[in-house]
Amino acid sequence: MERQLSGDLMKSKKREEIRHLIQIWTYYSDPCKIEFHNSECYYDNNFYMFTNYLATWLVCALTFDRFLAFYAKNLYENSKIISVILVVVAIILTLIVHLIIYSNVPLAGYVPSCQYPPQLSLNSFQLATNIKILCSILMCLVIMFHLYFIIRQDKRIRHTVYDTSTRYSSFENVLTTKSVLTIAVTQLFFSCLSSIAVTIVRHFEKGMTEYTYHILTQYVAGLLYGNLSIPILIYLKTTQCIRYRRQKITKMTLEPDLMESRMISLKAMWEK
């Protein structure tokens, strides 16, 4: 599923690039017509922004999933619908943000690229972007602190607990949380890199020609397409977790029962 989603997004990006080239070739003799009317970019822009914010809220869902797996273990293990609920909540939050930015916004004016939001929605778009970055930073910090505590707990369990189920659950918790942290940091990197770069370019807009400004803005905004790697990253990390789990289960099943061997050893010493 992740491969298919990533492939669809890459195809959409290619279509957008081809569309820009056709627009340039068609109106090269009349530069005033090269820009796109906002109504032409309705579907492209909505899809671009929706997937952008959806990536953030899905990472939030993954973060919350790790908390439930650790702090509400019984509830998490006994309910099969929690993951579905988290995904649905992520989609609903994305729709709410999307409606705040685009609802009742007239599609007037022109934009150099369909990556640009409508002119009259720039303020709400900037606010939503700032909130997205703050949420991403908060998620990364929370996951790092959570990972720190569960790694400490895992070390303690390995030295003091000999129950196979407890040891394996601890190992799985650390493994999955590391994967979620990798995904969250990747998403934060591409989102922040793009947003900060666009903010810097806008700050120096007055000292640039209009051509240079729009070229730079489109280039740095394109860094958000790095989020297309997230579905692939999720797939790779999931595959990696499955492989490590199998290796760990094989190792634990081949090892002798430590508790049993200790009791036999104590019994032998007592009988001497």
LUMLUM-200041 format. One record per residue (C-alpha): residue in three letters; x, y, z. Coordinates in steps of 0.001 Angstrom, whole numbers, plus 500000, padded with zeros to 6 digits. Example, Ala and Ser with C-alpha at 12.3 -4.5 7.8 and 13.67 -1.06 7.14 Angstrom:
BEGIN
(site "ALA",(512300,495500,507800)) (site "SER",(513670,498940,507140)) 
END
This chain:
BEGIN
(site "MET",(500000,500000,500000)) (site "GLU",(502824,502421,500927)) (site "ARG",(504616,501719,497624)) (site "GLN",(501433,502323,495647)) (site "LEU",(500716,505605,497481)) (site "SER",(504256,506852,496958)) (site "GLY",(504094,505861,493273)) (site "ASP",(500824,507759,492805)) (site "LEU",(502286,510864,494433)) (site "MET",(505399,510713,492255)) (site "LYS",(503235,510402,489132)) (site "SER",(501262,513446,490265)) (site "LYS",(504495,515422,490659)) (site "LYS",(505648,514381,487174)) (site "ARG",(502307,515442,485678)) (site "GLU",(502665,518822,487397)) (site "GLU",(506160,519306,485942)) (site "ILE",(504953,518360,482447)) (site "ARG",(502024,520750,482831)) (site "HIS",(504394,523618,483695)) (site "LEU",(506583,522867,480682)) (site "ILE",(503553,522829,478363)) (site "GLN",(502403,526154,479846)) (site "ILE",(505832,527709,479216)) (site "TRP",(506117,526381,475652)) (site "THR",(502576,527447,474790)) (site "TYR",(502891,531035,476035)) (site "TYR",(506626,531708,475672)) (site "SER",(505881,534651,473356)) (site "ASP",(503441,536171,475874)) (site "PRO",(504990,535952,479376)) (site "CYS",(501888,537488,480958)) (site "LYS",(499951,534291,480214)) (site "ILE",(502539,531881,481598)) (site "GLU",(501184,532183,485130)) (site "PHE",(498287,529965,486203)) (site "HIS",(494899,531277,487223)) (site "ASN",(493958,530041,490700)) (site "SER",(490921,528254,489284)) (site "GLU",(493251,526138,487086)) (site "CYS",(495168,525006,490166)) (site "TYR",(492175,524073,492294)) (site "TYR",(492632,520283,492270)) (site "ASP",(496444,520298,492121)) (site "ASN",(496802,522755,494978)) (site "ASN",(494243,521000,497165)) (site "PHE",(495934,517629,496631)) (site "TYR",(499394,519089,497309)) (site "MET",(498328,520766,500560)) (site "PHE",(496121,517907,501758)) (site "THR",(498880,515295,501476)) (site "ASN",(501353,517733,503054)) (site "TYR",(499301,518165,506241)) (site "LEU",(498113,514555,506254)) (site "ALA",(501740,513405,506571)) (site "THR",(502113,515492,509747)) (site "TRP",(498945,514216,511409)) (site "LEU",(499739,510602,510515)) (site "VAL",(503080,510949,512290)) (site "CYS",(501139,512383,515272)) (site "ALA",(498961,509267,515157)) (site "LEU",(502066,507050,515164)) (site "THR",(503412,508949,518180)) (site "PHE",(500161,508513,520105)) (site "ASP",(500126,504850,519083)) (site "ARG",(503463,504341,520834)) (site "PHE",(502138,505955,524013)) (site "LEU",(499106,503685,524060)) (site "ALA",(501291,500633,523450)) (site "PHE",(503448,501555,526456)) (site "TYR",(501134,503242,528980)) (site "ALA",(497846,501469,528144)) (site "LYS",(499175,498072,527163)) (site "ASN",(496075,496041,528079)) (site "LEU",(493733,498387,526219)) (site "TYR",(496054,498494,523214)) (site "GLU",(496466,494719,522954)) (site "ASN",(492767,493927,523451)) (site "SER",(491415,496458,520955)) (site "LYS",(492004,495949,517240)) (site "ILE",(490300,499186,516184)) (site "ILE",(492601,501705,517917)) (site "SER",(494931,502043,514921)) (site "VAL",(491942,502622,512621)) (site "ILE",(490592,505307,514976)) (site "LEU",(493976,507077,515015)) (site "VAL",(494118,507134,511201)) (site "VAL",(490525,508435,510999)) (site "VAL",(491334,511197,513525)) (site "ALA",(494411,512159,511461)) (site "ILE",(492266,512442,508320)) (site "ILE",(489612,514493,510164)) (site "LEU",(492241,516914,511517)) (site "THR",(493668,517271,508009)) (site "LEU",(490200,518067,506642)) (site "ILE",(489619,520678,509373)) (site "VAL",(492921,522439,508620)) (site "HIS",(492182,522220,504904)) (site "LEU",(488756,523810,505340)) (site "ILE",(490188,526595,507519)) (site "ILE",(492671,527486,504773)) (site "TYR",(490470,527092,501703)) (site "SER",(486835,527530,502766)) (site "ASN",(485108,530584,501243)) (site "VAL",(488323,531735,499564)) (site "PRO",(487643,533168,496086)) (site "LEU",(489868,531722,493369)) (site "ALA",(490905,535107,492032)) (site "GLY",(494324,536135,490763)) (site "TYR",(497278,534313,489260)) (site "VAL",(500101,532209,490685)) (site "PRO",(503460,531203,489128)) (site "SER",(502959,527600,490208)) (site "CYS",(500133,525448,491533)) (site "GLN",(502168,524930,494703)) (site "TYR",(501135,528450,495769)) (site "PRO",(497970,528791,497887)) (site "PRO",(495376,531393,496786)) (site "GLN",(496491,534937,497638)) (site "LEU",(493574,535539,500029)) (site "SER",(494413,532432,502083)) (site "LEU",(498080,533252,502729)) (site "ASN",(497564,534343,506360)) (site "SER",(495657,531212,507384)) (site "PHE",(498109,529089,505375)) (site "GLN",(501081,530602,507216)) (site "LEU",(499375,530063,510578)) (site "ALA",(498620,526413,509739)) (site "THR",(502221,525910,508602)) (site "ASN",(503593,527351,511857)) (site "ILE",(501303,525084,513893)) (site "LYS",(502401,522101,511791)) (site "ILE",(506084,522824,512447)) (site "LEU",(505515,523300,516188)) (site "CYS",(503590,520008,516346)) (site "SER",(506377,518238,514454)) (site "ILE",(509058,519594,516804)) (site "LEU",(506959,518672,519848)) (site "MET",(506436,515139,518491)) (site "CYS",(510159,514607,517982)) (site "LEU",(510969,515840,521505)) (site "VAL",(508247,513692,523069)) (site "ILE",(509360,510580,521170)) (site "MET",(513012,511155,522136)) (site "PHE",(512134,511439,525841)) (site "HIS",(509865,508409,525562)) (site "LEU",(512612,506442,523815)) (site "TYR",(515107,507417,526515)) (site "PHE",(512865,506047,529275)) (site "ILE",(511965,502800,527526)) (site "ILE",(515630,502125,526685)) (site "ARG",(516467,502532,530382)) (site "GLN",(513610,500217,531267)) (site "ASP",(514734,497694,528649)) (site "LYS",(518246,497598,530130)) (site "ARG",(516804,497015,533599)) (site "ILE",(514508,494242,532319)) (site "ARG",(517370,492471,530565)) (site "HIS",(519328,492313,533827)) (site "THR",(516544,491606,536317)) (site "VAL",(513604,489948,534524)) (site "TYR",(513752,486452,533049)) (site "ASP",(510183,486155,531781)) (site "THR",(510348,485619,528012)) (site "SER",(507134,487515,527248)) (site "THR",(508220,490597,529240)) (site "ARG",(511675,490662,527666)) (site "TYR",(510269,490353,524157)) (site "SER",(507630,493072,524740)) (site "SER",(510359,495425,525952)) (site "PHE",(512516,494678,522903)) (site "GLU",(509558,495267,520561)) (site "ASN",(508680,498557,522258)) (site "VAL",(512195,499930,521785)) (site "LEU",(512383,498713,518184)) (site "THR",(509038,500231,517148)) (site "THR",(509644,503544,518942)) (site "LYS",(513009,503948,517185)) (site "SER",(511254,503449,513844)) (site "VAL",(508577,506037,514673)) (site "LEU",(511273,508520,515736)) (site "THR",(513080,508041,512406)) (site "ILE",(509860,508731,510485)) (site "ALA",(508987,511781,512628)) (site "VAL",(512447,513345,512262)) (site "THR",(512386,512790,508477)) (site "GLN",(508983,514451,508168)) (site "LEU",(510100,517342,510396)) (site "PHE",(513301,517806,508390)) (site "PHE",(511571,518214,505029)) (site "SER",(508701,520338,506393)) (site "CYS",(510896,522687,508421)) (site "LEU",(513566,522941,505752)) (site "SER",(510990,524027,503186)) (site "SER",(509023,526382,505465)) (site "ILE",(512110,528076,506923)) (site "ALA",(513647,528506,503465)) (site "VAL",(510426,530050,502096)) (site "THR",(510250,532412,505104)) (site "ILE",(513858,533548,504525)) (site "VAL",(513208,534139,500815)) (site "ARG",(510074,536171,501612)) (site "HIS",(512033,538235,504151)) (site "PHE",(514472,539338,501428)) (site "GLU",(511789,539703,498744)) (site "LYS",(512231,543479,498415)) (site "GLY",(515885,543100,497444)) (site "MET",(515170,540600,494635)) (site "THR",(513758,540808,491173)) (site "GLU",(510309,539257,490769)) (site "TYR",(511790,536528,488562)) (site "THR",(514471,535572,491126)) (site "TYR",(511965,535646,493983)) (site "HIS",(509508,533273,492310)) (site "ILE",(512234,530915,491092)) (site "LEU",(513685,530619,494611)) (site "THR",(510259,530295,496242)) (site "GLN",(509233,527475,493912)) (site "TYR",(512563,525723,494348)) (site "VAL",(512542,525713,498169)) (site "ALA",(508804,524914,498299)) (site "GLY",(509620,521823,496265)) (site "LEU",(511558,520461,499249)) (site "LEU",(508180,519435,500662)) (site "TYR",(508124,516726,498002)) (site "GLY",(510690,515007,500199)) (site "ASN",(507659,513919,502242)) (site "LEU",(506915,511544,499365)) (site "SER",(509667,509381,500805)) (site "ILE",(507710,508872,504042)) (site "PRO",(505404,506088,502726)) (site "ILE",(508512,504291,501421)) (site "LEU",(510263,504884,504742)) (site "ILE",(507254,503494,506644)) (site "TYR",(507325,500410,504418)) (site "LEU",(511074,499911,504911)) (site "LYS",(510925,500404,508683)) (site "THR",(507942,498031,508939)) (site "THR",(509838,495393,506946)) (site "GLN",(512906,495951,509123)) (site "CYS",(510868,495577,512334)) (site "ILE",(509335,492323,511082)) (site "ARG",(512791,490949,510228)) (site "TYR",(514267,491942,513609)) (site "ARG",(511266,490455,515417)) (site "ARG",(511741,487132,513663)) (site "GLN",(515438,487137,514501)) (site "LYS",(514718,487956,518144)) (site "ILE",(512011,485275,518450)) (site "THR",(514334,482690,516873)) (site "LYS",(517147,483663,519231)) (site "MET",(514909,483547,522315)) (site "THR",(513380,480178,521410)) (site "LEU",(516813,478639,520839)) (site "GLU",(518211,479940,524134)) (site "PRO",(517842,477673,527193)) (site "ASP",(515345,478762,529829)) (site "LEU",(517494,480956,532086)) (site "MET",(515214,480673,535088)) (site "GLU",(515039,476889,534826)) (site "SER",(518813,476570,534450)) (site "ARG",(519353,478788,537510)) (site "MET",(516985,476675,539616)) (site "ILE",(518717,473449,538521)) (site "SER",(522077,474992,539396)) (site "LEU",(520853,476074,542856)) (site "LYS",(519355,472631,543487)) (site "ALA",(522640,470959,542543)) (site "MET",(524554,473259,544903)) (site "TRP",(522088,472538,547724)) (site "GLU",(522495,468777,547321)) (site "LYS",(526286,468913,547611)) 
END
